[in-house]
Amino acid sequence: MSSENRVVIFIDRRKHEKYPAMSIRELSNPFKAYWHALQLTLEERGRLFASPPPHGNRFFVITLLLTCITGSALYLIDGYHTGFLPLNAFTAPLPGTFWQGITMIGDERFALAIALLFALLYPRVLFALMIAAVIGTLYSRGLKPLFDMARPPAVLEPGSFNLLMPPYHSNSFPSGHTLTAFLLLGVWAYYLASWRTLLMLLALVAGISRVALGIHWPVDLAAGAFGGLLAAWAGVHLAQRWHWGMRPIGHLLLLILPLIAAYLLIVDAGDYTKSAWMRLPVGTVALLTTLIGYLLLPWWKNRRSEEAE
């Protein structure tokens, strides 16, 4: 077979010509061809967001300062419990179904499912999110047992505030859901400059949902937002310097935890029994997108290549 008629399994010829050619024997091996195609995809898609976006660092500095000032001001006004009752009462008109769904934005499984949803399209964002998730987990898991602050149900009289889920009593500081929401949306806000305001407002609403549900103090939200943004900043910068997650083996390993998270998002509601409207679509679409992008589409391209041969 001449070089002009070579069949390139899974790989568009125009893209393949930009890279060193594979031998016919290598191309006849489906696994090697798949691996090579994934490598080409990661190299091509990895160019997206490879350069720092405009004013990315300034965005993080400003938002980190705002969260730090807000948390400090709340605490100085009237102590750790400042602002809970007014904010909890303000959010009371909206039903628990709404707030339980919105709070899923800060669920770790939700964040990982979102990362999975865009993994093949934006592999650099996936890498940044996974690095940030490790840093954010260390921040949250380290501070919660260190401070072990009591939550509103352990402090306030039952019936004196709006409680929309089973009561939690300990490990209030910082808010892990708020941290995850600001981490997830903070990474995206870094890369998508024109969407920063909207993404931060959405993260703020996810944080407020923790007060609306009756299980966190406003100071917890500020501390969680600070930790999430700090982890997001570290994640995007480390992802620019490390290349392991942009290689096929690293990329595929990064998919394992998000796959598990997306599945659990579908089958396990936990204490958020009214959150199906948010959980199920995201988890289902994330799994289907992965199945199509990583298995069905390459298989279909392989079949077409074999037929063309």
Secondary structure, DSSP 8 states (H G I E B T S, - for coil): --GGG---TTS-HHHHTTS----HHHHTSHHHHHHHHHHHHHHHHTTTT-S--TTHHHHHHHHHHHHHHHHHHHHHHH-TTTTHHHHHHHTTTS-HHHHHHHHGGG-HHHHHHHHHHTTTT-HHHHHHHHHHHHHHHHHHHHHHHHH----HHHHS-TTSS---SS---S--SS-HHHHHHHHHHHHHHHH-GGGHHHHHHHHHHHHHHHHHTTS--HHHHHHHHHHHHHHHHHHHHHHHH--GGGSHHHHHHHTHHHHHHHHHHHH--TT-TT-HHHHHHHHHHHHHHHHIIIIIHHHHHHHHHHHH-
